[in-house]
Structures are given as structure tokens and as C-alpha cells.
Amino acid sequence: MACHFGLLSSNTSGKYLTSDFDGKISLSPLDPSVNKLSKGQLWSLEVDPNPGEQQREPEGCTHTHYALYSTNGYLSVDKSGKVSAEAEQIGKEQLFEIDVGTSGSGAWVIRSVAHDTYMGIKSKKIFFKKRETSSSDQRWYVRLAIHPHCCLLNVKSDKYAHVPQSGRYMTFDAAVPWRSDTLLQLTYSEGYSCFKTTTGRYVTREGNFVTSLVPDCLFVLQITGDQFDLKDYRGNFNSVNMRGRLMCTSGKDRASFKLKPSYPHVTFHTKVKGMWMKLFAKEGGGELTTLESTKIDEHEDEVVFELSPLCCSTSANSKWALVTVDGRFINVDHESRLSVASKATHTAKQFEFEFVNDSFALRHSNSQQYVSIDASGQPFLTANINDIAGKIGMELANRTSLILQGEFGFVKRETGGRKNKVKCNSADYDELNLTYEPDTSTYRITDQDGNPWCMDSLKEHVIAASMGQPTSFILELHTILGKAKLAIRPLHPDNDCFLKGYKNGAFTATGDTLSKETLWTFN
């Protein structure tokens, strides 16, 4: 799938290159009703399908030419400088050269190959004209149409960036994006992109970490199709050496990358005879058992399971495959015993969560039985839900923080207001910190300023006040269209509703069903 992005004008306040259904091109802000890029603001790059016909440049060099595609057609420019986006095929007037990051601002400069003119702004309209090197009118910032939390994949080695909690360097050596060590946050500084770790450190062009944003942390994305190259603020490309370290290069051996979503990774735990136990899949073995939570230091990966969405259903559900760190699946054999196998049988992708009061049951939907733990710590299946209700807890293992995005924008505490209300229609976001409470399988949530989430006096609106009484929240994991979503419920005996978002930004515990207003994207 092509990498979709928006092109933000560098000298206007939050306005993006937009194609209308009739092919007209304009500048417009984010859709205020959803605070995200609209369909007409999404663009992708395609390489010239006939590179042998590329024209010679004045300097005598041949450059790669691209076409910019929107949902309404290819971007086109005529000899008078007028632009449109309704062409169905790529011709000379649909080809552009893109100068990435050499303007000293991290921006793109887009030149028409056919007419040697540059895309800029003239009287608040999009127009192609001769180059004005000192003008910001012809610079465009790239904003990827993805959630800020993502994983960085080196295409050549097919390995993910790994960020050790105590190490000095990021290395591309992870076969799968496992736990929070492979999770990065994509942020922007004007025209540049930046990568931030879950520990709050920034990645530099040499792959090491710093605590504050400095020029060495600024990257430019050179996008082609579904992948991109990285350039630093000096215009040097990035590569990955034999040890998996990020490094600068002249460009000949530069690396290509992709950004991938990170599925939820969880641990399952329960109390057996007063002792906390965690579900454990021994690496390379076929047995599924439990392990005392006090003995997991040397077995951290073996108690973590990836929740892989079962299907691309258009309705919300909680059906998943449970995958181990070494790519094996939890299966159920013909005698209803739980096991671990490298091959996924038809029983593997049959696990779903059934949320019961303030806890949940893990159900095998094919056999209609529930996972439970016996007195010796062995998992088994039972048909009686009353035996397991409230006994199994689940903790997110690859999310120490959340960035929530809903139907109307990001979740962020209202600034400047006295009531400290949390709103759900912001173009910006709060980085929410999670504190897990195993006894109740709930979470305490605080914003980036340390203010706890709590319900107001009516037990309805979410507020984040430094003096507030923290509320515990139940996080339900659901999947829709192959993407993981969260439904959030405050733990309160008089209210079992979900947190629901409204177009005006209201963020209240009034959702009685799963819907697009009560499901939140977090990766």
C-alpha cells in the first residue's frame, strides 16, 4: 500500500494542499469536524513509469521523476502555471522533480519537469512559477497520515529498530516488533521529522539518544511508494551498517524504511493460592503453563503475547490470535487442551475477550469454552464462566503511554480553561501515562503534566486536575478493520458506560454501546 501524506504549506497557518472532487486545487486546514487529513488532502508518490523518456536537466544530469496522486487524480500543471488534479494517466505535465530538504528547512520543493516551474502560492492560490530561492512560498512540509506511535522497519534486512532501555544506540536487529523496545513516536519540527522513544529520548542521525531535540535529531523523509529514505538536516542520507547501527552515508548505500503499526502485546496473570502467576509459553516448547510473577526476569518475552487481529471485520469484535515472541500460536487440540505450535491451525485464531463486570474472560470461540487456571497453575478450558470471572487479568506490555485518536481528533486536556476538561477534538495530543493496578485489572491515567484523569462531580465528564481524585479505568481491547482499538470504561458501580467522544469535543462516560464514537485508535 502506498504511503499517504499531506503537504502542509510552510507559510500558511495549518493549510494543506487539497484536491476537490472536480479536480480543483486549493489550500485548506484540517477538517474541523474530525481534525485529521481529509480524503482530498491525502497524496502518494509514484515513480515515472517511463524513466527512459526523462528529459535532460540543465546541469546535464537525469533525476528521478515522480507523479503526485490524490483520490481525484494526478496533479497536473499547464504552461500558464495553473494546476489541477483530475488526470487519470501520467504524462509529461504530471511529472515532477522533488528537491527534498536542501532548502535548509526540511521542506520539499516541487518542480514541474515539463515547464521548469515550482509549486508555490500566489495570491493565496496554488500556482507554478519560476524559482524564488529566498521565498517560503515554494516550500512544503510532509505530514504522514499515520498514528504517531509506530515501528521503524529496515526494508533490506527486514529488521525492526530496537531501542534498549539502558543502551546507548538504536539497532535494527528485531525480527518482530516486540514489546515497547521497538515502539517509536513520530513527531515533527517544522519541515523535519523526529523519532522519540518510549523513554522520552530522541534518536539522532547516528542512532544514539539525547534527552532534548537538537539538529542531529532532524530527519527529512524522501518518500517513494510505500517506503522512504531518511536524510539528516545536512542533506546526508542514512544507512544501516552490518551491525544494524544507523549511520550517515553519501547516498550510494542508503537504506530504505517503512513505518508499521504495533499490535497490542499483553501479559495474562491470575492468582493461584494467593500467588500471582503469569501465562508462560516456553520458547521452542509446545507446552503452555504458568510462571510465578516473581520469577519472570529471565523469561520476560515468554510471558508476553501479541494480539493479532483475526479478520478485517467492519464491526467491532474482540477476536484475536495469540502469538508468541518466536512466532508460534496458542492452539487448542482435539481434547480441548491448550498448547503452543509453530503452525496456526483453525483453532489458533479463535480467542476472544468476553468482558465480565470489572474483569474479563478469555474464551475460545470455536469450542465455546473459557481459559482458566487450576490449583497447580496449569491452564485448561472450562464451560463454566462463573469459575473464572474476575480471575484473569491482562496488562499491556508494549504501552507505557498512550496517544488516543478518535472520530473527531486527538484526546488532549483543554488549555486555558478552569475546569481542566479533557477534550477529544484536538489537532494535537497529550501523551498519557499508564499505571496498571493488577488487583483490579484497571489503569490509572495521567497526562504529560502529571495530572490524573478523573470523573467530574456528576461522574460524567473526564477532567485532568492536579488536585483531582484519580479514577481507575478498564481498558477493553477490540479490533475493527484489522486495527486494534480501545474502549475505555471508568470503574464506577453506578456507571458501566464507555467514554464517548462528541463533535464539540465533549469526552464523557455516556457510551452504552461499542461504536465509532467509543472506540479509540492508539497505534
C-alpha positions, 0 to 999 in steps of 0.5 A: 500500500502506498504511503499517504501524506499531506503537504502542509504549506510552510507559510500558511497557518495549518493549510494543506494542499487539497484536491476537490472532487472536480479536480480543483486545487486549493489550500485548506486546514484540517477538517474541523469536524474530525481534525485529521487529513481529509480524503482530498488532502491525502497524496502518494508518490509514484515513480515515472513509469517511463524513466527512459523518456526523462528529459535532460536537466540543465546541469546535464544530469537525469533525476528521478521523476515522480507523479503526485496522486490524490483520490481525484487524480494526478496533479497536473500543471499547464504552461500558464502555471495553473494546476489541477488534479483530475488526470487519470494517466501520467504524462509529461505535465504530471511529472515532477522533480522533488528537491527534498530538504536542501532548502535548509528547512526540511521542506520539499520543493516541487518542480514541474519537469515539463515547464521548469516551474515550482509549486508555490502560492500566489495570491493565496492560490496554488500556482507554478512559477519560476524559482524564488530561492529566498521565498517560503512560498515554494516550500512544503512540509510532509505530514504522514497520515499515520498514528504517531506511535509506530515501528521503524522497519529496515526494508533490506534486512527486514529488521525492526529498530530496537531501542534498549532501555539502558543502551546507548544506540538504536539497532535494527536487529528485531525480527518482530516488533516486540514489546515497547523496545521497538515502539517509536513516536513520530513527531515533527519540527517544522519541515523535519521529522523526529523519532522519540522513544518510549523513554522520552529520548530522541534518536539522532542521525547516528542512532544514539539518544539525547534527552532534548531535540537538537539538529542531529535529531532532524530527519527529512523523509524522501518518500517513494511508494510505500517506503522512504529514505531518511536524510539528516538536516545536512542533506546526508542520507542514512544507512544501516551498517552490518551491525544494524547501527544507523549511520550517515552515508553519501547516498550510494548505500542508503537504506530504505524504511517503512513505518508499521503499526504495533499490535497490542502485546499483553501479559495474562496473570491470575492468582493461584493460592494467593500467588500471582502467576503469569501465562508462560509459553516456553520458547521452542516448547509446545507446552503452555503453563504458568510462571510465578510473577516473581520469577519472570526476569529471565523469561520476560518475552515468554510471558508476553503475547501479541494480539493479532487481529483475526479478520478485517471485520467492519464491526467491532469484535474482540477476536484475536490470535495469540502469538508468541515472541518466536512466532508460534500460536496458542492452539487448542487440540482435539481434547480441548487442551491448550498448547503452543505450535509453530503452525496456526491451525483453525483453532489458533485464531479463535480467542476472544475477550468476553468482558465480565463486570470489572474483569474479563474472560478469555474464551475460545470461540470455536469450542465455546469454552473459557481459559482458566487456571487450576490449583497447580497453575496449569491452564485448561478450558472450562464451560463454566464462566462463573469459575473464572470471572474476575480471575484473569487479568491482562496488562499491556506490555508494549504501552507505557503511554498512550496517544488516543485518536478518535472520530473527531481528533486527538484526546488532549486536556483543554488549555486555558480553561478552569475546569481542566476538561479533557477534550477529544477534538484536538489537532494535537495530543497529550501523551498519557501515562499508564499505571496498571493496578493488577488487583483490579485489572484497571489503569490509572491515567495521567497526562504529560503534566502529571495530572490524573484523569478523573470523573467530574462531580456528576461522574460524567465528564473526564477532567485532568486536575492536579488536585483531582481524585484519580479514577481507575479505568478498564481498558477493553481491547477490540479490533475493527478493520484489522486495527486494534482499538480501545474502549475505555470504561471508568470503574464506577458501580453506578456507571458501566458506560464507555467514554464517548467522544462528541463533535464539540469535543465533549469526552464523557462516560455516556457510551452504552454501546461499542461504536465509532464514537467509543472506540479509540485508535492508539497505534 
